[in-house]
Amino acid sequence: MTEAIQAILGRNVLALRTALGLTQAGLTALGLTQAGLTAQVGLTRSSIANLETGRQNITVATLEALAAALATTPAVLLAAPGTLIEAAAEAGDEVQVRLIESARQATRELDAARARLRRDVEACGRVLARHDEAGETP
């Protein structure tokens, strides 16, 4: 498996696992924990983490088991950047299309919230700096 394919596979596995609610914070969303995923796929938890970061080689059999555990196909897991939704649609998996779109929308909303928070923190820092310069306690 080439490095580029490993990176694509890792990004897609992470995107689908996250879209399905199988995050570090909420692993039991569908009754499937990361430990449960490791049991179904036959990889250790650290191997799955390495897979998601593009540092783990897997066999075709493991790819098929991983796809089955994530309720998708190997083709969807290997879809090139920007084509994950298209690959799910071609596989006839409308549920995954909606999950992927929801995950992307949630990511956009989270990015916007982070930007607002960053601006607010910077504004507070400027106010505190002005008070500090004036020798005042806010």
ZICOR-V14851 format. One record per residue. N is the residue number from 1. PHI is phi in whole degrees, 0 to 359 (999 if undefined). BURIAL is I if it has 24 or more other C-alpha atoms within 12 Angstrom, else O. Layout:
n = [N N]
phi = [PHI PHI]
burial = [BURIAL BURIAL]
This chain:
n = [1 2 3 4 5 6 7 8 9 10 11 12 13 14 15 16 17 18 19 20 21 22 23 24 25 26 27 28 29 30 31 32 33 34 35 36 37 38 39 40 41 42 43 44 45 46 47 48 49 50 51 52 53 54 55 56 57 58 59 60 61 62 63 64 65 66 67 68 69 70 71 72 73 74 75 76 77 78 79 80 81 82 83 84 85 86 87 88 89 90 91 92 93 94 95 96 97 98 99 100 101 102 103 104 105 106 107 108 109 110 111 112 113 114 115 116 117 118 119 120 121 122 123 124 125 126 127 128 129 130 131 132 133 134 135 136 137 138]
phi = [999 285 301 296 293 300 295 298 301 299 297 291 298 298 298 290 299 292 299 277 84 266 265 301 281 226 293 262 310 247 74 238 276 297 296 296 296 297 294 291 267 86 244 286 300 293 294 294 300 294 299 293 257 77 247 233 274 227 274 298 299 293 302 295 294 296 299 297 296 265 56 217 242 303 299 293 294 260 298 294 308 81 240 301 295 298 295 294 296 297 282 76 255 295 298 293 302 296 297 295 298 296 296 295 296 298 295 297 295 296 298 295 295 297 296 297 298 300 297 296 295 296 296 298 298 294 298 297 296 297 296 295 299 276 74 259 254 293]
burial = [O O O O I I I I I I I I I I I I I I I I I I I O O O O O O O O I I I I O I O O I I O I O O O I I I O I I I I O I I I O O O I I O I I I O I I I I I I I I I I I O O O O I I I I I O O O O O O O I I O I I I O I O O O O O O O O O O O O O O O O O O O O O O O O O O O O O O O O O O O]
